[in-house]
Amino acid sequence: MAFRKRNVGISKTIGDASVQSAQRKTLDIAPKGSRPSPVDGRLTTSTGTPSLDGLLAGHVGLALGTSVLIEESGTADSAGALLRYYAAEGIVQGHRVHVIGVAEHWARDLPGVVGAAVENEEEAAEKKREHERMKIAWRYEKLGQFEGQARSHVERSPATAAVGDSIKEAEPFCHIFDLTKRLDVPTASSSLQFLQPSTDPFSSPFDAILQTLSKELAASNQSTLHRLVIPSILSPASYPPHAAEPRHLLQFFHAVRGLLRQYPAKLTVLVTLPLELYPRSSSLIRWAELLSDGVLELTPFPHQTDDGLGQTGAATAYEERPQGMFKIHKLPIFHERGGGGGGLKGLVDDFAYTISRRRFAIKPFSLPPAEGDKDAQQGCKWSGTSCEYTNASVMPDPRLDRVLHLNLFVATLVEGRSKVPSICSAICRIEIFSRHSGYPRTNSVTEARGKHKVSYSNQPSILFEGLARTYQRIAPMEGQVSMQAPTRHSFCIKAELVHMIRGNRGAPIPKVVGRCQGRKPSAATQHMCQS
Amino acid sequence: MNQRASNLLDEALGLVDDGSKAWPLSGRVVLVEDSVETSAAFVLHHLVKCALSPHSSNVVVFLALSQPFSHYDRVFRKLGCNLGAQSENNRFFFLDMLMSEFPDGDEGGLVALYGKIEKVVSSLLQENKKCITIVVDDLSLMEAAANGSSNYVLDFLHYCHTLTSAFGCTLVALNHEDIYLGMERPALILQLEYLADILMKAEPLATGLATDVHGQLTVLNRGMWDGQGSSRNRICNFHFRVKENGVEYFSPGSRA
C-alpha cells in the first residue's frame, strides 16, 4: 500500500481490512480539512501550527466546536503569527474564514504555502520506527508520527502561484507555511470575510458581527467548516473603548460559546488578547478565559542586550533561541471533566516558543549545560552586593535512585587590570526544596565558603569547587543559589546536581541531572550596565 | 449489593450509603467553586450520579448553561449512568439554557425560568417524590447571560432557596472564584458563600503542577448533626485525580 489516504492513518494499526474500508466510508463524510481525533474520535481540524496541534491534549488538532484564547504579554505580536497560520490553513483547506476587527490588508500578510505535511512520504521512516518502537501506547506513537511529519517535510517548489495546485491527491491535514511568502487568496472566492465592530456608543460593538455570523452558520451546509479569527481583541486600534465593558465583551463571548454549542461540527474560534492593557489578574479576563474552551499564554523573554556574549545555553539545543515561554492554562475537551494540569504526558514541562520563517515551534524548555568557561547570563538579577540565580527546573527524574550530590563551582574573574592582588571570598547559599505534590516541603540550605588570593589574570581563579552536599531523594526538586560577594570582584558560579550511576566498568560515573549557573559582574561593569 | 464503596468525598458530604438514611442533602444548599486551572465539574457529576443511583428515589432537575445535553450524556455514560433512560423514567429533567439570554432591564427571563422549575417541582411533589435536587451548571454564565446584573441572579437564587426550605429540595450550584478577583465587593459570590450549607472549593495545588494529582478539594460542611445532636462545622481537605471514568480521592501526601 504505497499510497495511503490521510483519513485512514489511524486505522492502519488496527490492521483489519474490513475495518479499514468501513472507516473509510464513514470518514469520507467528514468535512474537508478535518479528521477524527485519535483519543475519542471527534472531528478535529488543524490550527496551522503542527507543534500546537500536538499540544492539544492528544487530539492532534483543534476539536470542532471549541474556542481557544491566546493571551500575550508584551508588545510583540507573536500570537499574531499563530493566527496567520490558522487563517492561512483555513483558506488553503477551503474553509470559510471570518476575521474581525482588521481591515482587508491583513490578508496580504498571510503566509504562503510551501509544502505539506505529507503522510505517504513517511512510509519508510515509519517502518523503521515500528522496529524501534518501545512500550509506548500506540496512540501516542501516532501522535509522534503526526508531529514528525511536519519536521521532516518534503519541500516542493511552489511551481504555480495558485494555492490550489500545491495540494495533491492525498489532502494533508496541516500545511507548512512560510512567513516571508505571501498567500494568494483568490479574490473571487468567498473564503475570507472581514467584519468590523461598530462604533455606535449606544449599542454593543459586537451585535452586528454576531448577527452576520449566526446567519452564515445557519445558511451554510454540512461540509463547510468555519473559522473565526479575532486578532488582538479589545485593542484600542480597532475597538471602541466601551467594548471592554463586561456587558458587551462577556455577552459576545457568551454568544460565541452559544454558537459553538449550537453548531458543534462547524465552527472553531481563535482569539488573541494583548495582556498589557487587561492583565490576567483582572476579573474581566478571567471571565473571558472561563468562557473559552482553551487558554494559552505567551510570555516573551526580555530582550538581552549582550548578544555578543555568545548564545545562552538554550540555543545549543535548538536552531534559534526560544523567544518566550508558552504556558497552557486550559485545554479544550481535556478540562471539561476537571482534568488538571499535569495529567497529560509532557504537560508538566515548561514550554518555550520560537518563531522562525517557517514555523512556530513550541518545545519543552529546560536549561541545558553550559559549555566550558563561557559565562552565560541566565535570569540574573542583582541588588547591591549579592545576586540571585533561580533555576527554573532542576528536576531529576523521580525514578532515579535516591542519592543526589550537589557540586558547586565558584570562580572569580578579575576584570580589567587590578594592580593589587587581593583576597576575595564568597559565601554561597544553596537552597533545595521540593515542590512536588504531597511531599513535605523540605528546605535545606547549604553554605559554601571560599577564600582565595587573586592576582590579575585573565583566567578565572577557582574559589571553591567540590561536593557541597549529599541529598536523599527529594524528587522532583528545585534549587536556588544565591551568593554574596564583595563588589569589586566578579564571580561566576555553577551548581550541578549530580547522580552517580554505575558505569560500564563498574566505576561510578556522575550524571548531571540539573544545572544552575550565573554570573555576577563586578561593581565597575555593574555601573555601566545599569546606566 | 447494598454497600457502595464510599470515598473521601462521600464521607465529607455525609453521603455514606447504608440504605437506611434519607437523602442527607435534602434542604441544603451546596456551592461548588473552582477556577480556570482546576475545574470542579466532576463534583457536579458525582452528586448527580449519587442522586440518580438506583437505591435512592431522587429526581434531578438540571439547568445547563455551559454545555449541551450531548456533553453530559457522554460524560455520564462513562460514569455508568444513562441519562436518556433516566429522563424517560422522569428522574432527570434537563433544562437547556445555552442560547437563552436575559437582557438588561428585563427580569422576566429569570422569573420565567424560576416558574418552570417551580412547576416541575410541584408536579413532582404531587406524585409524592420527596427528594428533588436542582443543579445549576455555572452560575457565572447565568450572570453573563443576564448582562452582568447580579441582582437578578441573586433574586433567582433566593427564589430557589425558598424551594429548599419549603419543600426540602437540594440546590447545587457551580461558580468560579477567580472571576471576582478584581471587584471590591463581589456581591454574588459573597452572598452565595453565606447562603451555602456545604461549600466545596477546588483549587490547584499550592506547590504547582503535578502529574498524578490534579488538584485539591476542600469541603466545608456546616451544621453537621452527629449522633449526640450537636452541630459543628467540619472541614475536610483532600487531593483528587480525574480519570476517564471516575475520580480518585486520597489524602494529601499519600500518593507515592
Interface residues (C-beta under 8 A of the other chain):
Chain A: P246 R247 L250 Q251 F253 H254 A255 R257 G258 R261 Q262 P264 S281 S282 S283 L284 R286 W287 E289 L290 L291 V295 H329 K330 H335 E336 R337 G338 G339 G340 G341 G342 G343 L347 V348 S434 R435 H436 S437 G438 Y439 P440 R441
Chain B: V36 E37 T38 S39 A40 A41 F42 V43 H45 S66 Q67 P68 S70 H71 V75 L98 M99 E101 D104 S140 L141 A144 A145 N147 G148 H176 D178 I179 Y180 L181 G182 M183 A202 P204 L205 T207 G208 L209 A210 T211 D212 V213 H214 G215 H239 R241 V242 V247 P252 G253 S254 R255
